[in-house]
Amino acid sequence: MKSNTQNAKIEAITEKTLVLGIDVGSEAHYARAFDYRGIEYSKKPFKFSNTEAGFVTFKEWILDLKGRYGKDKMVPGMEPTGYYWFNLGKFLQDNEMKPVLVNPHHVKKSKELDDNSQTKNDRKDPKVIAGLVREGRYMIPYLPDGVYADLRTASNIRFQLQAELTRIQNRISRWFHIYFPEYKTVCGKPDAKSGILILKAAPLPEDILTLGIDGVSQIWRDAKLRAVGKLKALRKEKALLFINITTVVLSGILTIITTKVLKNLDASVLIICILIFVRSTLSELYLSKLLDIDVKQDVIREVILSTIFIGANIVLGAGISWALYLGVFVIIAGSKLVKCKRAGVNK
């Protein structure tokens, strides 16, 4: 059938054509055979199972009718009832009997022409389907083979999974709006890792209140420490190594410039001290971020001590600078010890 117009479909049904109407079911199918004028060749509906054995008996029945009435081709028509027709349609196509499909709505409306009733029965439906085929009211389905069939199956599965995923996401969104409307404000996305960790331990707002800030922080901290595997640990070591190597390289370059070009030994010592201070500060800040601890006050104290030591060494000399450094260090350490004792912490 080169043309898909209704006239071409009607012209394809000749006096040498055996028109088959098939009522498709989940377990069994029913078929009736007609000529191009609508005269029935089958005495009663032919029943065959929805299995390969049933399809073989159906084929034998068709070949018997073809030989008996001198037909050289056939047009099997059926109503696409869900997925029940897939196997039969593939069998017909593989045996050079291309199936055609009729519109279920047309079948329903055409039932009244025979007995003024829309009731469904195994004898009536195949005749109605065959009548629509003779009138050219059918469509030719595309049944892919090989990799194209696999692609169609994969595409259908993908659409189904996307639909199911959308339903699940909508269901989860509904639960959040009912039971935990504040969640999206805090975590943004429902599948945020930080939010999922909290939901496992505290699925409702009152559970969050029971955990408190410390409990929530502890959950995140524990998960973060567990996630630090060997590869991540190596990456963090490389980051610290990069800081140290960069400091050493800068120290060497600046030392050569200050001693060989500027010929100033004091400037060289000062630069080395500053670089060591910068390296220590960067390393402490990096480690504090990894371990989730606050070292801001300690960094400020180190800045004060380093500034006092370097400044006093330049202005007052090495001996006095060391004395000032130790004095300030004792004062800071003593104040921390007093605070710990007041808080009831034994050092």
Contacts in CASP RR format, 6 or more apart in sequence:
PFRMAT RR
TARGET T0000
AUTHOR 0000-0000-0000
METHOD contacts of the structure
MODEL  1
MKSNTQNAKIEAITEKTLVLGIDVGSEAHYARAFDYRGIEYSKKPFKFSN
TEAGFVTFKEWILDLKGRYGKDKMVPGMEPTGYYWFNLGKFLQDNEMKPV
LVNPHHVKKSKELDDNSQTKNDRKDPKVIAGLVREGRYMIPYLPDGVYAD
LRTASNIRFQLQAELTRIQNRISRWFHIYFPEYKTVCGKPDAKSGILILK
AAPLPEDILTLGIDGVSQIWRDAKLRAVGKLKALRKEKALLFINITTVVL
SGILTIITTKVLKNLDASVLIICILIFVRSTLSELYLSKLLDIDVKQDVI
REVILSTIFIGANIVLGAGISWALYLGVFVIIAGSKLVKCKRAGVNK
1 8 0 8 1.000
1 9 0 8 1.000
1 12 0 8 1.000
1 140 0 8 1.000
2 8 0 8 1.000
4 140 0 8 1.000
6 135 0 8 1.000
6 136 0 8 1.000
6 137 0 8 1.000
9 136 0 8 1.000
9 138 0 8 1.000
10 134 0 8 1.000
10 135 0 8 1.000
10 136 0 8 1.000
12 75 0 8 1.000
13 19 0 8 1.000
13 36 0 8 1.000
13 75 0 8 1.000
13 133 0 8 1.000
13 134 0 8 1.000
13 136 0 8 1.000
14 36 0 8 1.000
15 35 0 8 1.000
15 36 0 8 1.000
16 70 0 8 1.000
16 71 0 8 1.000
16 72 0 8 1.000
16 73 0 8 1.000
17 35 0 8 1.000
17 36 0 8 1.000
17 71 0 8 1.000
17 73 0 8 1.000
17 74 0 8 1.000
17 75 0 8 1.000
18 33 0 8 1.000
18 34 0 8 1.000
18 35 0 8 1.000
18 41 0 8 1.000
18 62 0 8 1.000
18 65 0 8 1.000
18 66 0 8 1.000
18 69 0 8 1.000
18 71 0 8 1.000
18 73 0 8 1.000
18 74 0 8 1.000
18 75 0 8 1.000
19 33 0 8 1.000
19 34 0 8 1.000
19 35 0 8 1.000
19 36 0 8 1.000
19 38 0 8 1.000
19 74 0 8 1.000
19 75 0 8 1.000
19 77 0 8 1.000
19 130 0 8 1.000
19 131 0 8 1.000
19 133 0 8 1.000
19 134 0 8 1.000
20 31 0 8 1.000
20 32 0 8 1.000
20 33 0 8 1.000
20 34 0 8 1.000
20 62 0 8 1.000
20 74 0 8 1.000
20 75 0 8 1.000
20 76 0 8 1.000
20 77 0 8 1.000
20 130 0 8 1.000
20 133 0 8 1.000
21 31 0 8 1.000
21 32 0 8 1.000
21 33 0 8 1.000
21 34 0 8 1.000
21 76 0 8 1.000
21 77 0 8 1.000
21 78 0 8 1.000
21 126 0 8 1.000
21 127 0 8 1.000
21 129 0 8 1.000
21 130 0 8 1.000
21 131 0 8 1.000
21 133 0 8 1.000
22 29 0 8 1.000
22 30 0 8 1.000
22 31 0 8 1.000
22 76 0 8 1.000
22 77 0 8 1.000
22 78 0 8 1.000
22 88 0 8 1.000
22 126 0 8 1.000
22 129 0 8 1.000
23 29 0 8 1.000
23 30 0 8 1.000
23 31 0 8 1.000
23 45 0 8 1.000
23 78 0 8 1.000
23 79 0 8 1.000
23 122 0 8 1.000
23 125 0 8 1.000
23 126 0 8 1.000
23 129 0 8 1.000
24 78 0 8 1.000
24 79 0 8 1.000
24 80 0 8 1.000
24 81 0 8 1.000
24 84 0 8 1.000
24 85 0 8 1.000
24 88 0 8 1.000
25 50 0 8 1.000
25 81 0 8 1.000
25 84 0 8 1.000
26 50 0 8 1.000
26 84 0 8 1.000
27 49 0 8 1.000
27 50 0 8 1.000
28 47 0 8 1.000
28 48 0 8 1.000
28 49 0 8 1.000
28 50 0 8 1.000
29 47 0 8 1.000
29 48 0 8 1.000
29 49 0 8 1.000
29 50 0 8 1.000
29 58 0 8 1.000
29 88 0 8 1.000
30 45 0 8 1.000
30 46 0 8 1.000
30 47 0 8 1.000
30 122 0 8 1.000
30 123 0 8 1.000
30 125 0 8 1.000
30 126 0 8 1.000
31 42 0 8 1.000
31 45 0 8 1.000
31 46 0 8 1.000
31 48 0 8 1.000
31 58 0 8 1.000
31 61 0 8 1.000
31 76 0 8 1.000
31 126 0 8 1.000
32 40 0 8 1.000
32 42 0 8 1.000
32 45 0 8 1.000
32 46 0 8 1.000
32 123 0 8 1.000
32 126 0 8 1.000
32 127 0 8 1.000
32 130 0 8 1.000
33 40 0 8 1.000
33 41 0 8 1.000
33 42 0 8 1.000
33 46 0 8 1.000
33 62 0 8 1.000
33 65 0 8 1.000
33 130 0 8 1.000
34 40 0 8 1.000
34 41 0 8 1.000
34 127 0 8 1.000
34 130 0 8 1.000
34 131 0 8 1.000
34 134 0 8 1.000
35 41 0 8 1.000
35 69 0 8 1.000
35 71 0 8 1.000
36 134 0 8 1.000
38 130 0 8 1.000
38 131 0 8 1.000
38 134 0 8 1.000
40 127 0 8 1.000
41 65 0 8 1.000
41 68 0 8 1.000
41 69 0 8 1.000
42 65 0 8 1.000
44 123 0 8 1.000
45 122 0 8 1.000
45 123 0 8 1.000
45 126 0 8 1.000
46 58 0 8 1.000
46 61 0 8 1.000
47 122 0 8 1.000
48 54 0 8 1.000
48 55 0 8 1.000
48 57 0 8 1.000
48 58 0 8 1.000
48 61 0 8 1.000
50 84 0 8 1.000
50 87 0 8 1.000
50 88 0 8 1.000
52 91 0 8 1.000
55 87 0 8 1.000
55 88 0 8 1.000
55 91 0 8 1.000
59 91 0 8 1.000
59 95 0 8 1.000
59 97 0 8 1.000
62 74 0 8 1.000
62 76 0 8 1.000
62 97 0 8 1.000
65 71 0 8 1.000
66 72 0 8 1.000
66 74 0 8 1.000
74 97 0 8 1.000
75 98 0 8 1.000
75 100 0 8 1.000
75 133 0 8 1.000
76 92 0 8 1.000
76 97 0 8 1.000
76 99 0 8 1.000
76 100 0 8 1.000
77 99 0 8 1.000
77 100 0 8 1.000
77 101 0 8 1.000
77 102 0 8 1.000
77 129 0 8 1.000
77 130 0 8 1.000
77 133 0 8 1.000
77 138 0 8 1.000
78 85 0 8 1.000
78 88 0 8 1.000
78 89 0 8 1.000
78 99 0 8 1.000
78 100 0 8 1.000
78 101 0 8 1.000
78 102 0 8 1.000
78 129 0 8 1.000
79 85 0 8 1.000
79 101 0 8 1.000
79 102 0 8 1.000
79 104 0 8 1.000
79 107 0 8 1.000
79 125 0 8 1.000
79 129 0 8 1.000
80 101 0 8 1.000
80 104 0 8 1.000
80 141 0 8 1.000
81 104 0 8 1.000
85 99 0 8 1.000
85 101 0 8 1.000
88 99 0 8 1.000
89 99 0 8 1.000
89 143 0 8 1.000
90 143 0 8 1.000
92 98 0 8 1.000
92 99 0 8 1.000
93 99 0 8 1.000
93 143 0 8 1.000
98 140 0 8 1.000
99 141 0 8 1.000
100 133 0 8 1.000
100 138 0 8 1.000
100 139 0 8 1.000
100 140 0 8 1.000
100 141 0 8 1.000
101 138 0 8 1.000
101 139 0 8 1.000
101 140 0 8 1.000
101 141 0 8 1.000
102 129 0 8 1.000
102 132 0 8 1.000
102 133 0 8 1.000
102 137 0 8 1.000
102 138 0 8 1.000
102 139 0 8 1.000
103 132 0 8 1.000
103 137 0 8 1.000
103 139 0 8 1.000
106 132 0 8 1.000
106 137 0 8 1.000
107 125 0 8 1.000
107 128 0 8 1.000
107 129 0 8 1.000
107 132 0 8 1.000
108 118 0 8 1.000
110 128 0 8 1.000
110 131 0 8 1.000
110 132 0 8 1.000
111 117 0 8 1.000
111 118 0 8 1.000
111 119 0 8 1.000
111 120 0 8 1.000
111 124 0 8 1.000
111 125 0 8 1.000
111 128 0 8 1.000
112 118 0 8 1.000
113 128 0 8 1.000
114 124 0 8 1.000
114 127 0 8 1.000
114 128 0 8 1.000
115 124 0 8 1.000
132 138 0 8 1.000
143 149 0 8 1.000
144 151 0 8 1.000
144 152 0 8 1.000
169 190 0 8 1.000
172 190 0 8 1.000
173 190 0 8 1.000
176 183 0 8 1.000
176 184 0 8 1.000
176 190 0 8 1.000
179 203 0 8 1.000
179 204 0 8 1.000
179 205 0 8 1.000
180 203 0 8 1.000
180 204 0 8 1.000
180 205 0 8 1.000
182 205 0 8 1.000
183 190 0 8 1.000
183 195 0 8 1.000
183 199 0 8 1.000
184 190 0 8 1.000
186 195 0 8 1.000
187 194 0 8 1.000
187 195 0 8 1.000
194 220 0 8 1.000
197 219 0 8 1.000
197 220 0 8 1.000
197 223 0 8 1.000
198 208 0 8 1.000
198 211 0 8 1.000
198 216 0 8 1.000
198 219 0 8 1.000
201 207 0 8 1.000
201 211 0 8 1.000
201 219 0 8 1.000
202 208 0 8 1.000
202 210 0 8 1.000
202 211 0 8 1.000
202 216 0 8 1.000
208 216 0 8 1.000
211 219 0 8 1.000
217 292 0 8 1.000
221 292 0 8 1.000
224 292 0 8 1.000
228 236 0 8 1.000
228 290 0 8 1.000
236 290 0 8 1.000
239 286 0 8 1.000
240 283 0 8 1.000
240 286 0 8 1.000
240 287 0 8 1.000
243 279 0 8 1.000
243 282 0 8 1.000
243 283 0 8 1.000
243 286 0 8 1.000
244 279 0 8 1.000
244 283 0 8 1.000
247 275 0 8 1.000
247 276 0 8 1.000
247 278 0 8 1.000
247 279 0 8 1.000
250 275 0 8 1.000
251 271 0 8 1.000
251 272 0 8 1.000
251 275 0 8 1.000
251 276 0 8 1.000
254 268 0 8 1.000
254 271 0 8 1.000
254 272 0 8 1.000
254 275 0 8 1.000
255 268 0 8 1.000
255 271 0 8 1.000
255 272 0 8 1.000
258 264 0 8 1.000
258 265 0 8 1.000
258 267 0 8 1.000
258 268 0 8 1.000
258 271 0 8 1.000
259 265 0 8 1.000
259 268 0 8 1.000
266 314 0 8 1.000
270 310 0 8 1.000
270 314 0 8 1.000
273 306 0 8 1.000
273 309 0 8 1.000
273 310 0 8 1.000
274 310 0 8 1.000
277 302 0 8 1.000
277 303 0 8 1.000
277 306 0 8 1.000
280 302 0 8 1.000
281 299 0 8 1.000
281 302 0 8 1.000
281 303 0 8 1.000
284 295 0 8 1.000
284 298 0 8 1.000
284 299 0 8 1.000
285 295 0 8 1.000
285 299 0 8 1.000
288 294 0 8 1.000
288 295 0 8 1.000
301 332 0 8 1.000
304 328 0 8 1.000
305 325 0 8 1.000
305 328 0 8 1.000
305 329 0 8 1.000
305 332 0 8 1.000
308 321 0 8 1.000
308 324 0 8 1.000
308 325 0 8 1.000
308 328 0 8 1.000
309 321 0 8 1.000
309 322 0 8 1.000
309 324 0 8 1.000
309 325 0 8 1.000
310 321 0 8 1.000
311 321 0 8 1.000
312 320 0 8 1.000
312 321 0 8 1.000
312 324 0 8 1.000
312 325 0 8 1.000
313 321 0 8 1.000
316 324 0 8 1.000
337 347 0 8 1.000
340 346 0 8 1.000
340 347 0 8 1.000
END
